[in-house]
Amino acid sequence: MQSFESWGFHDEAQVLKYYTYITSTSAPILSVSPPTADCSPTTTSAEAPLTLDLATLEKRITELESKMLIELETPGRRGGNDECVSRVYDEVKSLKQYSSLWTWVPKTYYKLSLPERSKILRTTVPQLCKSMLMENKSFKDTNSNSQNSRFYLVVVQYCSSIDVKKLEGEVRGLLPVKDRLTSKDYTFSVAKETDSDDLTGFKHNSVSPFGLCSKIPVILDKSIAHLETPFFWMGGGHPDLKLGMSVNDFLKAGGIVCDIGVDK
């Protein structure tokens, strides 16, 4: 059996496809053999299990990325060049988010149930997420710490709701103890649509954590960070465009993990 470490750099496309496959299935890594020519895993009783862990695989992927220029998948166009989509794509590209995937969905997408939407994206309901701008109505600009902000962009699952009390406690805890404000200095609610449009640069149902028009702290709900398959979908800058990304890549871009969600 060919071991992972024996694959040459000429096999980079196959390696990346295999990486995508094993991180998008629930099959344990140790029970999957290297991919065949068509990149589908094969397992036979005569073969020994593949003795590598995810850390080894990720290290190998990093080596590949450093040795060659990998062209990121592009969102393509629908209805001409969209400035909002371009902003999102440009930031994703500049951050070298190699796990990024783009999918255009039907215009009836938001009329569908969550299970129906998940089928379109070939994912699970818990991996469907949205970005919401939250405002601290009791904000006091008395602290220069970047974590003390009037507005926060919160990424939460569609199957969850934002618990404002948990959000208030988590945001307060982001500040060092010596700079920490009182609980009375935090009163969160969903920001006005006009403020969301102006600060994010995106309209309703198209908000993305990437390509924002303003510098806003981005919070990722803890439940997303702990997904069984560490990959989720969010807005891509257009109501009909969805951006998928690994949790690891998202956090490398500066997302803050906080426990703010509650099951619906």
C-alpha positions in Angstrom: 0.0 0.0 0.0 1.3 3.4 -0.9 1.8 5.6 2.2 0.8 9.3 2.3 4.4 10.4 2.8 5.5 8.7 -0.4 3.1 10.8 -2.6 5.1 13.1 -4.8 4.3 16.8 -5.3 3.0 15.9 -8.8 0.1 14.4 -6.9 -0.9 17.7 -5.3 -4.3 17.8 -6.9 -5.1 14.3 -5.7 -3.8 15.1 -2.2 -6.0 18.1 -1.9 -9.1 16.2 -3.2 -8.4 13.5 -0.7 -8.0 16.1 2.1 -11.4 17.6 1.1 -13.0 14.1 1.0 -11.8 12.9 4.4 -12.7 16.2 6.1 -16.2 16.2 4.7 -17.2 12.7 5.8 -17.7 11.1 9.1 -15.5 8.1 8.3 -12.5 7.9 10.7 -9.2 8.8 9.0 -7.5 5.6 10.2 -9.9 3.4 8.3 -9.5 5.0 4.9 -6.9 4.0 2.4 -5.3 6.5 0.0 -7.5 7.5 -2.9 -7.7 5.7 -6.2 -7.1 7.4 -9.6 -10.6 9.0 -9.4 -9.9 10.1 -5.8 -12.5 7.7 -4.2 -11.2 5.9 -1.1 -10.8 2.2 -1.2 -10.5 -0.3 1.6 -9.7 -4.0 1.4 -9.1 -6.6 4.0 -5.6 -7.2 2.7 -4.5 -3.6 3.2 -3.3 -2.2 6.5 -5.0 0.9 7.7 -3.6 4.3 6.8 -1.4 5.2 9.8 -1.6 9.0 9.9 -3.6 11.5 11.8 -5.1 14.8 10.8 -2.2 16.8 12.1 0.1 15.0 9.7 -2.2 15.5 6.8 -2.6 19.2 7.5 1.2 19.5 7.7 1.5 17.9 4.3 -1.1 20.3 2.8 0.8 23.3 4.3 3.9 22.0 2.6 2.1 21.8 -0.7 0.7 25.3 -0.4 4.2 26.7 0.3 5.7 25.0 -2.7 3.2 26.1 -5.4 0.7 28.7 -6.2 -2.7 27.3 -5.8 -5.5 29.1 -7.6 -8.4 29.5 -5.3 -11.8 28.5 -6.5 -13.7 31.6 -7.8 -17.3 32.4 -7.2 -18.0 33.1 -10.9 -20.6 35.6 -12.0 -24.3 35.8 -12.1 -25.8 38.9 -13.6 -22.5 40.7 -14.3 -19.7 41.9 -12.0 -20.8 42.4 -8.4 -18.8 44.8 -6.3 -19.9 43.1 -3.0 -18.9 39.7 -4.2 -15.6 41.0 -5.4 -14.9 42.4 -2.0 -15.5 39.1 -0.3 -13.5 37.1 -2.9 -10.6 39.6 -2.8 -10.2 39.2 1.0 -10.6 35.5 0.9 -7.9 35.3 -1.7 -5.6 37.7 0.1 -5.9 35.5 3.2 -5.1 32.4 1.2 -8.2 30.6 2.5 -7.6 27.4 0.5 -10.6 25.6 1.9 -13.1 28.2 0.4 -15.9 26.9 -1.8 -18.5 29.1 -3.6 -21.9 28.0 -4.6 -24.7 29.9 -6.3 -28.1 28.9 -5.0 -31.6 29.2 -6.6 -33.4 32.5 -6.1 -36.1 30.6 -4.1 -33.4 29.5 -1.6 -34.8 31.5 1.3 -38.3 30.1 0.7 -37.0 26.6 1.3 -36.8 24.7 4.6 -33.4 24.2 6.2 -33.2 20.5 5.2 -34.0 21.6 1.6 -31.3 24.2 1.7 -28.7 21.8 3.1 -29.4 19.4 0.2 -28.6 22.2 -2.3 -25.3 22.8 -0.6 -24.7 19.0 0.0 -24.1 19.7 3.7 -25.9 19.3 7.0 -28.3 21.7 8.7 -25.9 22.6 11.5 -23.4 23.7 8.9 -25.8 26.4 7.6 -24.8 29.7 9.2 -25.7 33.4 9.0 -24.0 36.6 9.9 -25.8 39.2 12.0 -24.7 42.7 13.1 -25.3 43.2 16.8 -25.2 46.5 18.6 -24.4 47.3 22.2 -27.0 50.0 23.0 -25.2 50.8 26.2 -21.8 51.2 24.5 -19.3 53.6 26.2 -16.3 54.7 24.2 -14.1 54.7 27.3 -11.7 51.9 26.4 -9.3 51.8 23.4 -9.2 48.0 23.4 -10.2 46.7 19.9 -12.5 44.2 21.6 -14.6 47.0 23.1 -16.8 47.8 20.2 -20.3 49.2 19.7 -21.0 46.7 16.9 -20.1 43.0 16.5 -20.7 40.7 13.6 -22.0 37.4 15.0 -21.9 34.2 13.0 -24.5 31.7 14.3 -26.2 28.6 13.0 -29.6 28.8 11.4 -30.8 26.1 13.8 -29.7 28.3 16.7 -30.6 31.7 18.1 -28.4 34.4 19.7 -28.7 34.5 23.5 -28.1 38.2 24.2 -27.3 37.6 27.8 -24.6 35.1 26.9 -23.3 37.5 24.3 -23.1 40.3 26.8 -21.2 38.1 29.2 -18.8 36.8 26.6 -18.0 40.2 25.1 -17.4 41.6 28.5 -15.0 38.8 29.2 -13.0 39.6 26.1 -11.5 42.6 28.0 -8.6 42.3 30.5 -9.9 42.3 34.1 -8.4 45.8 34.7 -10.3 47.2 31.8 -13.5 45.3 32.2 -16.7 47.3 32.3 -19.8 46.5 34.4 -22.6 44.3 33.1 -24.8 47.4 32.9 -22.5 48.6 30.1 -23.8 45.9 27.8 -27.2 45.8 26.2 -27.2 43.9 22.9 -29.9 43.8 20.2 -29.9 43.3 16.5 -28.6 46.4 14.7 -30.9 48.5 12.5 -30.9 47.3 8.9 -29.6 50.7 7.8 -26.6 50.4 10.1 -26.0 46.9 9.0 -26.1 48.0 5.3 -23.7 50.9 5.9 -21.2 49.2 8.2 -21.0 45.8 6.5 -21.6 47.0 2.9 -24.0 44.1 2.3 -27.7 43.9 2.0 -30.1 41.5 3.8 -29.3 37.8 3.2 -25.9 38.6 1.7 -23.9 39.6 4.7 -20.4 38.0 4.9 -17.7 38.2 7.5 -15.3 38.9 4.7 -15.1 42.1 2.7 -16.7 44.2 5.4 -16.7 48.0 4.8 -15.9 48.7 8.4 -13.5 47.2 11.0 -15.9 45.1 13.1 -15.0 42.3 15.5 -16.3 39.0 14.2 -17.6 36.4 16.7 -18.1 32.7 15.8 -20.6 30.8 18.0 -18.9 28.0 19.9 -21.2 25.4 18.4 -19.9 26.1 14.9 -16.3 25.7 16.1 -17.2 22.3 17.5 -19.0 20.9 14.4 -18.4 17.2 13.8 -17.3 18.1 10.3 -15.3 21.4 10.8 -16.7 23.2 7.7 -19.6 25.6 7.4 -21.5 27.8 5.0 -22.1 31.6 5.2 -23.1 34.5 3.1 -20.9 35.3 0.1 -21.8 38.9 -0.6 -24.9 38.3 -2.7 -28.2 36.8 -1.6 -27.8 33.9 -4.0 -24.1 33.2 -3.3 -22.9 31.0 -0.4 -19.3 30.8 0.8 -18.1 27.6 2.5 -14.9 27.4 4.6 -13.2 25.3 7.2 -13.4 26.4 10.8 -9.6 26.4 11.0 -9.3 28.8 8.1 -12.0 31.1 9.4 -10.3 31.4 12.8 -7.0 32.1 11.2 -8.6 35.2 9.7 -9.3 36.5 13.2 -12.7 35.2 14.2 -13.3 35.0 18.0 -15.0 31.9 19.4 -17.7 32.7 22.0 -20.5 30.7 23.6 -23.5 32.8 22.5 -26.0 30.4 20.8 -29.0 28.6 22.1 -30.9 25.8 20.3 -34.2 26.9 18.8 
